[in-house]
Amino acid sequence: MELTEELGTEIIQRLSKYIDVPINLMNHLGKIVASTDERRVGQQHGGAEAVIKSGQPQIITLEDVNMYSNTKPGVNLPIFHREALAGVVGLTGEPDRVMQAAGMTQGSVEITLEQIYIQRQTFFQERQWNYWLQRLVQSTSWDEAGLKQEAAYSLGVNVHKMWQVGVIQTDHPYEAVEAIRIAFKNHDPLFVLPFQEDLVVACLPYIESVQAFDKLTEYVIGVGQQGYSLDGIRRSFHQAKESLEIAGQKGKPAYSQSLEMERLLHHIDSKTMDEISHTYEHSLRALEPFYYETLTTFFANNLRMNQTAHSLHIHRNTLMYRLDQLEKKTGLDPRSFKDAIILQSILLHM
């Protein structure tokens, strides 16, 4: 990892909070790329050049200063990253007094380099995944062969298995994605990625995904059906997104396979929907809230009177009265199959 001016400045800012000694960071050519003394940035450092040549620490006393260009008394130590010489760190001061701090600084710089390296690799890989996902789920044509090749050789994954996709809605996707990754850490996800402005997309192996999405009770989630390889991921994503739009509610994932009728109704042509619904929509919007609850519960219980009354904690006769009133108020009888379909369609589009 090359020790650049940008990277060196970041490291100096981190270390100078804890080490009250002048610090210089030199790159693999001996040039000062960052320093607590900004006037020295850009200068060539003779002590660092000696370290780079020998690979060994270089102690410079007051008597040695004239032997090396642009140096002061102090200690200069090699910085290694992944077994390669990345640069040199130098601490200015009487060598005996700064030696211990120099060793600590050397270790801190190497640890910081590794942390930054991992962060950048993670960021780069996430960008690769996001770009890959964007091309996979786009509504127009997609390059299946190219995406499979990229998955295998650039991302290093095997996509040829069954997958299930969940689309999670959140106001803070970049913060939520870490919590969701932790929740799925034992489920071997293909990816968990922030997507667009308010979504996180998670793709899990189908066997591992069973009930996994039920754990995320603090989010609104849509879950697609299982599918094989890239085409399966693509279809599952669109199913999940549609399920989220149709029936997403906090704490209860909306599973695509449980919403087949709703998904069909969701795709009714908007012009046709408007022609049919405008006659009834005003009456429906004027209903009191408990009528909405009665309707949705009645439909959720497949038009079964006893189950609906039990779910609503009301007497069967009370339910019958409400349904009679709904027919009078809207002109549609929820107990009639055809009228129930129209009511369900209008409620979904409302």
Secondary structure, 3 states (H helix, E strand, C coil): CCCCHHHHHHHHHHHCCCCCCCEEEECCCCEEEEECCHHHCCCECHHHHHHHHHCCCEEECHHHHHHCCCCCCEEEEEEEECCEEEEEEEEECCHHHHHHHHHHHHHHHHHHHHHHHHHHHHHHHHHHHHHHHHHHHCCCCCCHHHHHHHHHHCCCCCCCCEEEEEEEECCCHHHHHHHHHHHCCCCCCCEEEEECCCEEEEEEEHHHHCCCHHHCCCCEEEECCCEEHHHHHHHHHHHHHHHHHHHCEECECEEHHHCHHHHHHHCCCHHHHHHHHHHHHHHHHCCCHHHHHHHHHHHHCCCCHHHHHHHHCCCHHHHHHHHHHHHHHHCCCCCCHHHHHHHHHHHHHC
